[in-house]
Amino acid sequence: MADELSIALKEWAAICRALTLGRQSLIVRKGGIAETGDTFRLEATRFLLYPTFVHQQDTGLQPAAAEILGAVKADQPRPGRVRFEAWAEVTGVYQIREALPAHLIAHLHLWSDEAINKRFHYRQPGLNVLAVRVYRLPAAVEIDEDDDYRGCKSWVSLKAAVSMVDSTPVLNDAHFREVIEQLDTLLRPIGRA
């Protein structure tokens, strides 16, 4: 395993915190407005979680996320800074092409039905679900938000790498296995890392 990462995936700050707390172990992606070819591509199987407040909406989260949302708003870094607290490793990929399966996994994440519907129907129906094993960094790392990091894109190449040494898994093996078993039962995996 490499000891550092220099690629990050942008996601709502509240979802990054939920991942870091073990409240969810999946990421639902459609693709950013600036994505090449209008679709999400898995550019790395290990990446830092890049918390963003751009496009994050209170109505985009389930009521159960209210405490997390309040905490990330109160704790956000000063303007022009980004704080990394965790990284993730993709362990499976699922493609959802019908609306029903997208809602069958609602108990495994904190996005609202409205947010999932918007993402599902954006441009053409479908979603990508990434099963991720999340690791907490031993200490938060703050960096300047470079101009190249801004914008509606999923992936960001950092100018300096962040060490992963002494990171700890958010969920133990048994709990993480339970999540994967549920995903495998409700969705059909197209890839397993």
Long-range contacts (C-beta under 8 A, 24 or more apart in sequence): 1-164, 2-46, 2-164, 3-163, 3-164, 3-165, 4-161, 4-162, 4-163, 4-164, 5-46, 5-47, 5-48, 5-87, 5-158, 5-161, 5-162, 5-164, 6-157, 6-158, 6-159, 6-160, 6-161, 6-162, 7-43, 7-44, 7-46, 7-47, 7-48, 7-155, 7-156, 7-157, 7-158, 8-47, 8-48, 8-49, 8-50, 8-84, 8-155, 8-156, 8-158, 9-44, 9-47, 9-48, 9-49, 9-50, 9-88, 9-154, 9-155, 9-156, 10-50, 10-52, 10-54, 10-153, 10-154, 10-155, 10-156, 11-49, 11-50, 11-51, 11-52, 12-51, 12-52, 12-53, 12-55, 12-56, 12-60, 12-61, 13-51, 13-52, 13-53, 13-56, 13-72, 13-76, 14-56, 14-61, 14-65, 14-68, 14-69, 14-72, 14-110, 15-109, 15-110, 15-111, 16-49, 16-50, 16-51, 16-72, 16-85, 16-86, 17-51, 17-68, 17-71, 17-72, 17-85, 18-65, 18-68, 18-109, 18-110, 19-49, 19-86, 19-88, 19-132, 19-134, 19-170, 20-49, 20-85, 20-86, 20-134, 20-136, 20-170, 21-68, 21-170, 22-134, 22-170, 22-171, 22-175, 23-68, 23-110, 24-108, 24-109, 24-110, 25-108, 25-131, 25-132, 25-133, 25-134, 25-170, 25-171, 25-176, 25-179, 25-180, 26-105, 26-108, 26-109, 26-129, 26-130, 26-131, 26-132, 26-179, 26-183, 27-88, 27-129, 27-130, 27-132, 28-102, 28-109, 28-111, 28-116, 28-119, 28-127, 28-128, 28-129, 28-130, 29-119, 29-127, 29-128, 29-129, 29-130, 29-154, 30-119, 30-120, 30-122, 30-123, 30-126, 30-127, 30-128, 31-154, 32-151, 32-152, 32-153, 32-154, 33-152, 33-153, 34-151, 34-152, 34-153, 35-153, 35-154, 38-123, 40-128, 40-154, 42-90, 42-93, 42-128, 42-130, 43-154, 43-155, 44-155, 45-89, 45-90, 45-193, 46-87, 46-88, 46-89, 46-90, 47-87, 47-88, 47-155, 48-84, 48-86, 48-87, 48-158, 48-162, 49-84, 49-85, 49-86, 49-87, 49-88, 49-134, 50-82, 50-84, 50-149, 50-156, 51-76, 51-82, 51-83, 51-85, 54-152, 55-152, 57-115, 59-112, 59-114, 59-115, 60-111, 60-112, 60-114, 60-115, 61-110, 61-111, 61-112, 61-115, 62-106, 62-110, 62-111, 62-112, 64-110, 65-110, 68-110, 77-142, 80-144, 80-145, 81-142, 81-143, 81-144, 81-145, 82-142, 82-143, 82-144, 82-145, 82-149, 83-140, 83-141, 83-142, 84-137, 84-140, 84-141, 84-142, 84-143, 84-162, 85-136, 85-137, 85-140, 86-134, 86-135, 86-136, 86-137, 86-167, 86-170, 87-134, 87-135, 87-137, 87-162, 87-164, 87-167, 88-132, 88-133, 88-134, 88-135, 89-132, 89-133, 89-135, 89-193, 90-130, 90-131, 90-132, 90-193, 91-131, 91-132, 91-133, 91-180, 91-192, 91-193, 92-130, 92-131, 92-180, 92-183, 92-184, 92-189, 92-191, 92-192, 92-193, 93-128, 93-129, 93-130, 93-131, 93-189, 93-190, 93-191, 93-193, 94-128, 94-129, 94-130, 94-131, 94-183, 94-187, 94-188, 94-189, 94-190, 95-126, 95-127, 95-128, 95-129, 95-190, 96-120, 96-126, 96-127, 96-128, 96-129, 96-187, 97-125, 97-126, 98-125, 99-125, 101-186, 101-187, 102-127, 104-186, 104-187, 105-129, 105-182, 105-183, 105-186, 105-187, 108-179, 108-182, 108-183, 129-183, 129-187, 131-179, 131-180, 131-183, 131-189, 133-169, 133-171, 133-176, 134-169, 134-170, 134-171, 135-164, 135-167, 135-168, 135-169, 135-170, 136-167, 136-168, 136-169, 136-170, 137-162, 137-163, 137-164, 137-167, 138-165, 138-166, 138-167, 138-168
